[in-house]
Amino acid sequence: MSAAAIAAIAVTGVLVLALAFYLLWVIVILRQLVDTLGKVTFGVAAISHRVSPVGPLVQQINTDLTAVAETLEGLVADIGQRTEQAS
């Protein structure tokens, strides 16, 4: 076997090892990413569970505030009419 063939095999071996190293490194990074995304998903689910009772409360508050706003608009209209009659 010639020296050029041995050098080509050695260079090919080094390239294969380098690619294997980088692919293994990518696998490690992706596993860490999957772990982190799992934690984030768990956290978001916990937050969603904790705030689920807020929706009906906000709807009740909105209903009450709508009634207050309508009452205040009626009072403003009455005061406006009285000031026009007084003038």
C-alpha positions in Angstrom: 0.0 0.0 0.0 1.4 3.4 -0.9 2.0 6.2 1.5 -0.8 8.3 -0.2 -3.3 5.5 0.4 -2.3 5.3 4.1 -2.5 9.0 4.5 -6.0 9.1 2.8 -7.2 6.3 5.2 -5.8 8.2 8.2 -7.4 11.5 7.1 -10.7 9.7 6.5 -10.5 8.1 9.9 -9.8 11.4 11.6 -12.8 13.0 9.8 -15.1 10.1 10.8 -13.9 10.5 14.4 -14.5 14.2 14.3 -18.0 13.8 12.8 -18.8 11.2 15.4 -17.6 13.5 18.2 -19.7 16.4 16.9 -22.8 14.2 16.5 -22.4 12.9 20.0 -22.1 16.4 21.2 -25.3 17.4 19.4 -27.0 14.4 21.0 -25.9 15.6 24.5 -27.1 19.2 23.7 -30.5 17.9 22.4 -31.0 15.7 25.5 -30.3 18.7 27.7 -32.8 20.7 25.6 -35.5 18.0 26.0 -34.9 18.0 29.7 -35.2 21.8 29.9 -38.3 21.8 27.7 -39.9 19.1 29.9 -39.3 21.3 33.0 -40.8 24.4 31.2 -43.8 22.4 30.1 -44.3 21.2 33.7 -44.1 24.7 35.0 -46.5 26.1 32.4 -49.0 23.3 33.3 -48.6 24.1 37.0 -49.2 27.8 36.3 -52.3 27.0 34.2 -53.7 24.8 36.9 -53.1 27.5 39.5 -54.8 30.3 37.5 -57.8 28.3 36.3 -60.1 29.6 39.0 -59.3 33.2 38.0 -61.5 33.1 34.8 -64.9 32.8 36.5 -63.8 35.4 39.1 -62.8 37.9 36.4 -66.2 37.3 34.6 -68.1 38.0 37.9 -66.0 41.2 38.5 -66.7 42.3 34.9 -70.4 41.7 35.3 -70.4 43.7 38.6 -68.4 46.6 37.0 -70.7 46.7 34.0 -73.6 47.2 36.4 -71.7 49.9 38.2 -70.8 51.6 35.0 -74.4 51.6 33.8 -75.6 53.1 37.1 -72.9 55.8 37.0 -73.9 56.7 33.4 -77.5 57.0 34.6 -76.4 59.3 37.4 -74.4 61.4 35.0 -77.4 61.7 32.7 -79.7 62.7 35.6 -77.2 65.3 36.8 -77.0 66.7 33.3 -80.7 67.0 33.0 -81.1 68.7 36.4 -78.4 71.2 35.6 -80.1 72.0 32.3 -83.4 72.4 34.0 -81.9 74.6 36.7 -80.4 77.0 34.1 
